[in-house]
Amino acid sequence: MVVAIHLMFVGVGPDASGGISVSRPLEQQPWFWAATWAGQIMPLFFVVGGFATATSLRSTRRRIPDAGLAARSFVHGRMQRLARPALPALLFLAIALTGATLLGVDPALVDSVATGVGSPLWFLGAYLICQLAAPALHGWHERAPRATLGVLFACVVTVDVLQFSLPWVPQDDSGMSFLGYLNLLFVWPLVQQLGFWYADGWFARRAWWQLLGIAALCWASLVPMTVWGPYSDNMLTNLNPPTLPLVALGLGQAALLQLLKAPLTALMRTRAARGVVYVVGTRLMTIYLWHLPLIVALAGLGLLVPALGPVPGSAAWWWSRLLVYLVVLGLLVLLSFAVGRFEHPLPVDRPASTGVLAVAGALTIVPTVAITMLGLDAVLAVVAALGYAVAVLLLRSGQNPKSPKSAEPKSAEPKSASADASAPASEAPVSEAAGS
């Protein structure tokens, strides 16, 4: 769905002066804001991620009795699974943007393209924050689940109040206060907590009408927040910096996920669905990180061969999106054979120390958050690539398969990201959590 939306977002064609114009045809549609109320699915991703995180943490603790060692093993493994596939993409962006800058390509065009292809990188920083904080947040959830939700919710509201009431704070290109980016520490971890509740079976114990009522109330709450409140009615604008409406969407989407669990479970029992999840899941980060560079490259090809590039926003352009979608997916599969090996999870024989994990976290989170706030350029691309390279080396150092393993065995982590993606179809973790 993310690939499909971005395909309709990127329009590249000649402008009136003979130069190159980069437009966003989908965002120019009058109904776009309403479509984002259904199409903004990133909260659901963090809910499902929270479910997978909770079940993985519990599995890790069963295998590793030492709580500190179990937490470090989990964080180490998750950081590797995010940092390693991101590294080749960041290296490519660093080389491409530096080369374009040195060759004297129009800075405005480079900036526009860089901002577009770098937009998905916000996820790396946000999800890494959630994963590094997951052991502590899950521990708080087990001891005081309501209080943990309440504290995070209060922090979200406080940051939003401050960012909308302090006009002197600098703003980003979308007009949102830079202060709002503090909610990267609260909004997504709060939505992740909803996944913990999902893993506990809280949503499963609700009647269908209760789940439907929760979802209806969540979407209804968007009306006062956007009509009388300070929030944009465009849920894409509310994404970065993340704001309170995303929490409402996350809760509503979690309720709908539970309502759809029976048909989704039946679907996942079919061989075809499992095949699709396997193909996508084993290439998840490749698809996410590389689809926009490929979309932009195909748009550039349309400039060189006008017959392949209809005018953005025209009827022919809209109809061509399905064909381009299939081409992009095919190219991503081919690309995955070259860079997909970086998605293969590596064993964590010796989890790094807390200090090393903190340094690796800073080297990966800080550059991607900076890109989210300021937009991608050649300098930030180089900084991010170097940071991820050092982090990957730090996480790999000290691993010795021949030494006695002091951490979680290989089988403790899902074999691929597809295991996380398909986790809600599994009955065992929910029933086990509910029983405990």
Secondary structure, 3 states (H helix, E strand, C coil): CHHHHHHHHCEEEECCCCCEEEECCCCCCCCHHHHHHHHCCHHHHHHHHHHHHHHHHHHHHHHCCCHHHHHHHHHHHHHHHHHHHHHHHHHHHHHHHHHHHHCCCCHHHHHHHHHHHHHHHHHHHHHHHHHHHHHHHHHHHHHCHHHHHHHHHHHHHHHHHHHHHCCCCCECCCCCEHHHHHHHHCHHHHHHHHHHHHHHCCCCCCCHHHHHHHHHHHHHHHHHHHHCCCCCCCCCCCCCCCCHHHHHHHHHHHHHHHHCHHHHHHHHCCHHHHHHHHHHHCCHHHHHHHHHHHHHHHHHHHHHCHHHCCCCCCHHHHHHHHHHHHHHHHHHHHHHHHHHHHHCCCCCCCCCCHHHHHHHHHHHHHHHHHHHHHCCCHHHHHHHHHHHHHHHHHHHCCCCCCCCCCCCCHHHCCCCHHHHHCHHHCCHHHHHHHHC
